[in-house]
Amino acid sequence: MLDAILSPDWAGRYHSFDAAWADDEEMASMRNGSGDEYAVVFSTAGTYVRGFGHEAPTSPYGNDGEPWPGVIDDVPAVFRPFVEEPAFTDEHGVPVVTACLWRGAADDRRQHGVIGFPAGHADPDGATALFELLVERSPEAFRRFAEDGYEVPVDLGAVRDLYALRPLSRALVSALNPELTLADLAEDIAEIGCPAGTGPSARTGDRPVSG
């Protein structure tokens, strides 16, 4: 939702979320405009994570057009449809992936394949750079990212409100993007599934009504 407010034009956004990507499936995604991207699919089966670092030595395009050995070989059958999902493959059906994780509904942790990474690379599958904001999950980290990525000042208090899942309000949106209204965000709010309100501010003591 923060990205939607800071970048109303979807084509210029880094992060997106679709609460109804498919039946019983939600998807969070990132693309940085330089070829790096990830997708996190939440389903009744569990969670499937696909990342692609375009300069990573484990890229299929540096391995004769095939995914790097071990990256997707051990993906359980319940998640195989995501490996072959057209949105996650290229025009030749090759999975566009350098990093892959999954966690079944009954698992107690995320899992990955057994991979022999090429030597001499600090981030051989691109995962460190790709998932940085998923690891450092703080409003401060997002503000640093957004001020660099979107080249605008970002109100930390507003970021904290959204991280706390407080309903959107006119004042909260204006604190991040004075040129935007709640009405402008209606389509994004519905797609993301973000709670929205009608009150002036979640930080002034007023109580927006959740939508």
N, C-alpha and C positions, 0 to 999 in steps of 0.2 A: 504494500500500500504506500509505503514511503517513496518507492521508486515511481509509482503512478502519480503521486503528487508533484514530485520534483521533475518528472519528465512526462508530461501529459501525452506526448507523441510516443506511442508504443515502440516505434522503430528505434527510438533513441534510448530505451531503457536497458538496464543491466539485468534486473531481477523481475520475474513475473510469477504469478500464481493463478492456477485455474482450479477452483474448488469443484468443478464438474467436468474434468478433462474427459472422462469416459464413465460408464456405469460403475459406480462404487470405487472410482479412482480419482485422486487429486494429484496435481503435479506442480512442483516448484521448479523453476528453471532460471538459468543465468546464461547470458551471452555478452561478451565484452566488446563486440564489434571488430575484434582483431582475429577471430577464429577460435577463441577459447569458449567453451560452453559446458554446462552440466544440466542434468535433469534428475529430479528426485520424485519418484512415483510412490504415492501412498495408496495401498489397496487393502482389501480384506486379507490378502495373502501375506502382507507385510510391506516392507519398504525396499525399493530397488533404486540404486544410485548409479548413474552413468556420467562420467566426466570425460572431456576431451581437451587436452592441451595441444594446440596445433604445432608447437615446437618441441613437444616431448619426444624423446628417442623411441618411445614405445608406440608411436603413432602407426596405424596400419599403412600409411602412405610412405613410410620408410622401411616397411617389412613386406614388400611385394604385394601390397594391397590386402594383407591379412591382419586381423587383430594380433597383437603381441601374444606369444604363447603364455597361457595361464590366466590372462586377464578375464576372459569370459568362459573358459573351458569348464569350470566347475559351477557355473550358475545353475541352481536347482531348476527342475522342470517347471515348477510353478511360476518361475520368473522368466523362463525362456521366451515367452511372447514379447517381453520388453526388449530383449536382445535383438529380436527381429523386427521390432516396431518400425514402420517406415519413417516416422519422425526422427528416429535415432540411427538411421542407416543412410548411406549415400545413394546416388542414382543407380549404382550397380548392386545394391543390396548389402554392401559391406558395412558392418557395425562401426559407427564413428565413435570410437572409445579408446581411451588410454588408461582409464581408471574405472574400476567397477566394484561396488559393494552391495551387499544385500543383507536383510534381516527378516527372517520368517516370523510370522505372528507368534510362534511358540519359542523363538530363539531368545537368548538372554544377552546377545551382543551382535554387532555387525560382523559379517564374514567377507572374505575375499579369496581369490584363487591363489595357488602356489605359483609365484612368478619369479623368474630369474632376471632381475633387472640388469641392464647394461651398466658396466662400471664407469666411474668417473663423472656421474651426474648427481647433483644435489637433489634434484626433483625429477626423477626419471619418468614418472607418469603424469606430472603436472598437478598432482593432487594437492600439494602444499599451497600453491598459488590459487588453484581453482576453489578450494573449500575454505579459504581463510576466514571468511565471515561466518561460516557455519561452525567453525572451531572457536573463534573469539566472538562470542555472541553478546556483545555489549553495545549499548547506544553510542558510546564514545567511539568504538571501532567503526560503526556505521557512519557516524558523522565524518570521521577521517576519510573513509572511502568516498562518501558522497561529495564532500567539498573538493576532493581531487578529481573524481570521475565526472561530476556534473558542473564543476567550476562555479558553484554558487555558495553563499553562506548558508549554513544549516542550523536551525534552532535546536539546541540539544534538549531543551525541555519538551518540545513537541515530539522529538524522536523517542524520548523516554515514555511519553504518554502512549505512543503507538506500540512500543515494545511491551507495555503493560496491558495492551489490548483494550485501552479505553475507547469508547465509541467516538467516531469522528465527529467533530463539531466545526462550525464555520470558523471560529477563532483558531482552532488547531490547524486547519487547512491553510488559513491565511498566514499563520506564523511560518509556514514552510514555503508557501507560494501565494503571495498576495493577489496574483492575477487569476486564481482558480477559485471556483465555488463548489459546494457539495453537489449541485446539479450537474456541473461539468464532469464530476467523477462518478455519476450514477452507474454507468456501464461497468467501470472498473470495480466499484464497490460490490456489485452483484457477482461479477466473475470471481473476485477474490474471496468473497464471503466475509467481508470485513463488517463489524458492527458499526452502524452509523447513527447519529443522533440529530436532534434539532436544536439543542441548547447552544449557547454561545461559546462555552469553553469547559473542557473537563478539568481544567486546572484552577478555575476561579471559584469552585464550589457549586457551580450550576450543575444540574444533572441531566445530560442529554438522554432522551428516550431511545433505548436500543432498537435498531431496525433489523 
